[in-house]
Amino acid sequence: MAGVDRGLRVGGVCLHRSSARRAVLLGMLKQGVSSVRLQWEDGEATVSDAAVSSLQPCEPPPFVVSRLGALSAGVIRQLSRLSGITDEVDLMTAAAAAAGSRERLCSRPH
């Protein structure tokens, strides 16, 4: 669902040009190094390193909203609010408010 560019991305599937094997890009080893860590999609799912120049990004599968039939619009809205993409909830303010209400509940005489 993310991204509009067609480049390599962490979590994305890529093709190793010389071996024609598919892998999931796990991340970079160190900043400034031109190799990345991959988890191969073949039967063993082994992890190894490869040069970025030897990889070609694979087109991600299309996002089809109709496959989310079990999710209501309300659930999707709440998930988007929790992720912070709607800017409707200031998570720091919400956390402080929740902590304050817990303090009030705990300090009540029984």
PyMOL commands that set and color helices and strands:
alter all, ss='L'
color gray80, all
select helices_A, chain A and resi 52-54+65-68+73-83+91-106
alter helices_A, ss='H'
color red, helices_A
select strands_A, chain A and resi 13-16+21-28+35-40+47-51+55-57
alter strands_A, ss='S'
color yellow, strands_A
deselect
rebuild
show_as cartoon
